[in-house]
Amino acid sequence: MKTTKYIILFFIAIGLFLPSCKKDYLEITNPNLQTAATYWKTEDQALLGVNGVYQALLYDGTFLRFAPACLDSRDDITKSPSPWDAFSAVAQFNLLTTNYMPEAMYVGFYDIIKRANLAIANIPNITFKDENYKNRLIGEALYLRGMTYFYIVTFWNHVPLITNPPKSSADFFNSQVDASVVWNQVISDLTKAASYLPASYDASNKGRATKGAALGYLGKAYLFNKNYTKAAEIFKQIIDLGVYSLMPNYGDNFTEDYENNAESIFEVQFQRMNQPDLGWVGEPSKSWDKTTARAITYAPSPFGWGDMALNRWIFDEFKLEKTKTGTYDPRLYATITFDYPGCTLYGKTFRQAWPYVGADTAKWSNMFFCRKYENVNSGRPNEFDWRSGINERLMRYSDILLMYAESEMQLGQIASAAHYIQMVRNRANLPDREAEFAAYSKDQLFNQLVHERALEFCLEGHRFDDIVRWGWITDASKLAMLKSHDAEWNAYVPGKEYMPIPQIEMDTNPNAVQNPTY
């Protein structure tokens, strides 16, 4: 997937009708344009069609920039000092229905659905030499649709559920369904995908959906719906595959050097290809680079736009417990840039990077910035070329281990949960507290799990969804804690945990109903 060679988009050809003097019409079509009717005939076209679904993961409204930013900005770990309300209004729960971020995301995610539906509907009608290959391609499309609906339902809640290509103009005006119906589709798609997909691929197919990826999001769907028995069962299947392991160096999960590694369950494939155009959205071109704007978005000034920043509490949280050798948690240094001996970024030391602070070391000690997913050691002077090639890791094996621990804990299997929590801690060289955790009450272990997830997944887009599914938004004491962590939470009101249905959808779809509070 690291090449544009297989990128393709599909369009429904629209005849252009011009009146003649005899009041009949001339239909003009482009003979070179592929349509749904002329495409989907061969194995190669099926492959290209599925590749086109993956390509939609790389747009501005999906994982090039806005989806990671939206996932992170609404939690209590990050804040957005951005002057552009596409970022700051999201972080401050102050969205208008015309805000650009949810609009771009809604269009982008439903574009993935459109492409996946085309593949799922048409590939079964193509004759293949190898039925396993055919099923694999169907499985990839099912995975991408199920994963995408997972994000759609968590972003917007009540949404249209579209599972077939449109056959008439009426099919473009879809009514929303209850979230439970979408969750059922997510579970159905991912269950079937897992039965079709291989556990791994050869090097030429790195980045494609695997059985582990389908099971990962399937288990997560069960966890989010509090079906802990099924969640635990699915997560244990992934562990028992024997395919995944934790990388020895935590920081290697967020650079170009160790992409698609042993810890990776699924990641979006980006690459610097030295092409002139950024490729934000629209019909793909060979002039596109396939890079991400995450780095420039999160990088602090003067190295990037600084649209995302960290709240103080998470920095302090990393320092609560030292390693077996008396040092700070190594995940701190991979996640946050701050003033410590040996800290360098973009060829500068910390104090060279911000010399205007002067000799006031107290000011330096209160400065900390996003580091994860940045090209700080790349040799580049900054991120202002907008071209980061670092893959977006949507799911890692450590997430499977901690979600399994959470499921086991909810089922009363405290000792088992403690074991898997300590497995993740071991990579950070933290003290072995498994026996201590095994003696905890369920509530005590839950609090420990919350702490462990905050450190392991800081700046990875999991925290806000965790907050919502844990019920903190309806718990007065937890809301007070969130507000103490992040002043942006003072603007939260019930219903704002979901994004608005974009105004363009409200204006064009007579069946659309706006989410409450917007």
Summary of the structure (lengths in Angstrom):
residues: 518
radius of gyration: 23.6
end to end distance: 38.8
largest distance: 89.4
contacts: 1646
relative contact order: 0.12
helix: 49%
strand: 8%
